Amino acid sequence: MSKYEPLYLAYLVYFNRDRDYFECHEVLEELWLEKDREPVYKGLLQVAVGMYHFRNKNIRGGYMMLQSAVDILEQYPAQKLGIELELLVDTCRTIAEKLRDYENSPILYQDFSIIIWDDELDEAVQQKAVEIKPNIPQRRSPTRGKKYEERMKALGQNL
């Protein structure tokens, strides 16, 4: 059994394999709430939200979320939660700076991966990836998460 949270593993699968930043948000928000709003999870959540906005041409939203993620995550060690956090912060900072100047110098959207340094985490993410059906982001309507679906079902609402 992995020392890493299953929802964190799912986040990394959705981020690195599927580039499905909406699902990243869904799974990490659940973990963030379970962990009493631990700031590192909020920062990682904001990275995904920032990339989601950037991909969808919401430049201001992308900038704001990525800059907020940098502000939170730069306070942590270079390596945390089995990932190269400093590299992630640097990448987000660079993108945020470019988005801040987007009107003067537009940039093309481009995905990036979160680098995993811990072999145990890498193995756990690979195992989790087998369990998770690949998503094609932007080609399906977003969901609101399991709790939302259960609530709507209890209310007799069709999704």
ROMINU-751751 format. One record per residue (C-alpha): x, y, z; residue number from 1. Coordinates in Angstrom, 2 decimals, always signed. Each point is the difference from the previous one (the first is absolute). Example, Ala and Ser with C-alpha at 12.3 -4.5 7.8 and 13.67 -1.06 7.14 Angstrom:
<sites>
{site {+12.30; -4.50; +7.80}; 1}
{site {+1.37; +3.44; -0.66}; 2}
</sites>
This chain:
<sites>
{site {+0.00; +0.00; +0.00}; 1}
{site {+1.26; +3.46; -0.89}; 2}
{site {+0.72; +2.71; +2.54}; 3}
{site {-1.66; +2.43; -2.41}; 4}
{site {-3.68; +0.86; +0.06}; 5}
{site {-2.08; -1.65; -2.78}; 6}
{site {-1.53; +3.37; -0.94}; 7}
{site {+3.48; +1.49; -0.37}; 8}
{site {+0.98; -2.90; -2.25}; 9}
{site {-3.12; +0.62; -2.10}; 10}
{site {+0.91; +3.69; -0.24}; 11}
{site {+3.41; -0.89; -1.43}; 12}
{site {-1.54; -2.45; -2.48}; 13}
{site {-2.50; +2.57; -1.21}; 14}
{site {+2.65; +2.73; -0.16}; 15}
{site {+2.87; -1.88; -1.67}; 16}
{site {-1.77; -2.65; -2.07}; 17}
{site {-3.39; +1.45; -0.91}; 18}
{site {+0.63; +3.75; +0.31}; 19}
{site {-3.49; +0.07; +1.49}; 20}
{site {+0.32; +2.96; +2.31}; 21}
{site {-3.69; +0.02; +0.86}; 22}
{site {+0.27; -3.49; +1.49}; 23}
{site {+3.23; +1.05; +1.73}; 24}
{site {-2.02; +2.69; +1.72}; 25}
{site {-2.76; -2.43; +0.96}; 26}
{site {+2.24; -2.60; +1.64}; 27}
{site {+2.36; +2.43; +1.68}; 28}
{site {-2.78; +2.15; +1.39}; 29}
{site {-1.35; -3.09; +1.73}; 30}
{site {+3.45; -0.76; +1.46}; 31}
{site {+0.54; +3.65; +0.98}; 32}
{site {-3.24; -0.06; +1.98}; 33}
{site {+0.87; -3.36; +1.61}; 34}
{site {+3.38; +1.41; +1.05}; 35}
{site {-1.51; +3.05; +1.72}; 36}
{site {+0.80; +2.33; -2.90}; 37}
{site {+3.73; -0.70; +0.03}; 38}
{site {+1.56; +2.85; -2.06}; 39}
{site {+2.29; -2.21; -2.10}; 40}
{site {-3.05; -1.78; -1.43}; 41}
{site {-1.69; +3.34; -0.65}; 42}
{site {+3.07; +1.12; -1.94}; 43}
{site {+0.05; -3.18; -2.08}; 44}
{site {-3.73; +0.36; -0.59}; 45}
{site {+0.55; +3.54; -1.25}; 46}
{site {+2.67; -1.17; -2.44}; 47}
{site {-2.61; -2.22; -1.66}; 48}
{site {-2.65; +2.72; +0.03}; 49}
{site {+2.46; +2.47; -1.48}; 50}
{site {+0.86; -2.37; -2.83}; 51}
{site {-3.69; -0.72; -0.57}; 52}
{site {-0.70; +3.73; -0.38}; 53}
{site {+3.05; +0.59; -2.20}; 54}
{site {-0.97; -2.84; -2.33}; 55}
{site {-3.50; +1.46; -0.29}; 56}
{site {+1.39; +3.45; -0.82}; 57}
{site {-1.00; +1.52; +3.34}; 58}
{site {+3.32; +1.78; +0.23}; 59}
{site {-0.83; +2.08; +3.08}; 60}
{site {-1.31; -3.06; +1.88}; 61}
{site {+3.05; -2.03; -1.02}; 62}
{site {+2.35; +2.73; +1.17}; 63}
{site {-1.77; +0.49; +3.32}; 64}
{site {-0.10; -3.71; +0.87}; 65}
{site {+3.59; -0.71; -1.05}; 66}
{site {+1.31; +3.03; +1.88}; 67}
{site {-1.95; -1.02; +3.09}; 68}
{site {+1.43; -3.52; -0.29}; 69}
{site {+3.52; +1.44; -0.17}; 70}
{site {-0.62; +2.17; +3.06}; 71}
{site {-1.07; -3.05; +1.99}; 72}
{site {+2.37; -2.67; -1.31}; 73}
{site {+3.23; +2.03; +0.03}; 74}
{site {-0.08; -0.21; +3.79}; 75}
{site {+0.61; -3.76; -0.06}; 76}
{site {+3.22; -1.99; -0.50}; 77}
{site {+1.29; -0.65; -3.53}; 78}
{site {-1.14; -3.61; +0.25}; 79}
{site {-3.30; -0.74; +1.71}; 80}
{site {-2.65; -2.69; -0.34}; 81}
{site {+2.34; -1.95; -2.27}; 82}
{site {+0.09; +2.68; -2.70}; 83}
{site {+2.44; +2.67; -1.14}; 84}
{site {-2.00; +2.79; +1.57}; 85}
{site {+2.57; +2.73; -0.67}; 86}
{site {-0.01; -0.86; -3.71}; 87}
{site {-3.80; +0.09; +0.01}; 88}
{site {+0.05; +3.41; +1.69}; 89}
{site {+2.55; +1.32; -2.52}; 90}
{site {-2.11; -1.27; -2.91}; 91}
{site {-3.16; +1.57; +1.40}; 92}
{site {+1.81; +3.27; +0.70}; 93}
{site {+1.27; +0.16; -3.59}; 94}
{site {-3.44; -0.68; -1.46}; 95}
{site {-1.65; +2.50; +2.38}; 96}
{site {+2.50; +2.71; -1.00}; 97}
{site {-0.73; -0.65; -3.68}; 98}
{site {-3.74; +0.06; +0.61}; 99}
{site {+0.32; +3.29; +1.86}; 100}
{site {+1.47; +1.50; -3.22}; 101}
{site {-2.29; -1.98; -2.33}; 102}
{site {-1.57; +3.02; -1.72}; 103}
{site {+3.41; +1.35; -1.01}; 104}
{site {+1.57; -3.36; -0.77}; 105}
{site {-2.49; -2.89; -0.39}; 106}
{site {+1.26; -3.53; +0.58}; 107}
{site {-1.35; -3.33; -1.16}; 108}
{site {-1.45; -2.40; +2.52}; 109}
{site {+2.31; -2.90; +0.83}; 110}
{site {-0.34; -2.86; +2.49}; 111}
{site {+2.77; -1.02; +2.38}; 112}
{site {+0.54; -2.90; +2.39}; 113}
{site {+0.56; -0.08; +3.72}; 114}
{site {+3.34; -1.73; +0.52}; 115}
{site {-0.05; -2.87; +2.47}; 116}
{site {+3.28; -0.69; +1.80}; 117}
{site {-1.12; -2.67; +2.47}; 118}
{site {+0.11; -3.49; -1.53}; 119}
{site {-2.73; -1.18; +2.39}; 120}
{site {-2.28; +2.81; -1.15}; 121}
{site {+0.81; -0.69; -3.63}; 122}
{site {-0.93; -3.67; +0.42}; 123}
{site {-3.19; +0.87; +1.91}; 124}
{site {-1.04; +2.47; -2.74}; 125}
{site {+0.60; -2.63; -2.67}; 126}
{site {-2.14; -2.48; +1.92}; 127}
{site {-2.73; +2.60; +0.50}; 128}
{site {+0.07; +0.81; -3.71}; 129}
{site {-1.06; -3.59; -0.75}; 130}
{site {-3.10; +0.48; +2.18}; 131}
{site {-1.02; +3.34; -1.52}; 132}
{site {-1.64; +0.03; -3.39}; 133}
{site {+1.80; +2.56; -2.19}; 134}
{site {-1.86; +3.26; -0.46}; 135}
{site {+0.08; +2.21; -3.04}; 136}
{site {-0.29; +3.50; +1.42}; 137}
{site {-2.17; +2.53; -1.78}; 138}
{site {-1.93; -2.71; -1.83}; 139}
{site {-2.40; -0.77; +2.79}; 140}
{site {-2.12; +2.08; +2.24}; 141}
{site {+1.51; +0.59; +3.42}; 142}
{site {-1.48; -1.70; +3.02}; 143}
{site {-0.43; +1.55; +3.37}; 144}
{site {+1.40; -2.94; +1.96}; 145}
{site {-1.35; -3.03; +1.78}; 146}
{site {-1.58; +1.90; +2.90}; 147}
{site {-1.85; +2.31; -2.41}; 148}
{site {-1.23; -2.95; -2.07}; 149}
{site {-1.22; -1.80; +3.15}; 150}
{site {-1.78; +3.14; +1.19}; 151}
{site {-1.71; +0.48; -3.38}; 152}
{site {-0.99; -3.65; -0.13}; 153}
{site {-1.50; +0.28; +3.51}; 154}
{site {-1.98; +3.03; -1.16}; 155}
{site {-1.24; -1.90; -3.06}; 156}
{site {+1.92; +2.23; -2.40}; 157}
{site {+1.31; -1.44; -3.24}; 158}
{site {+3.57; +0.98; -0.83}; 159}
</sites>
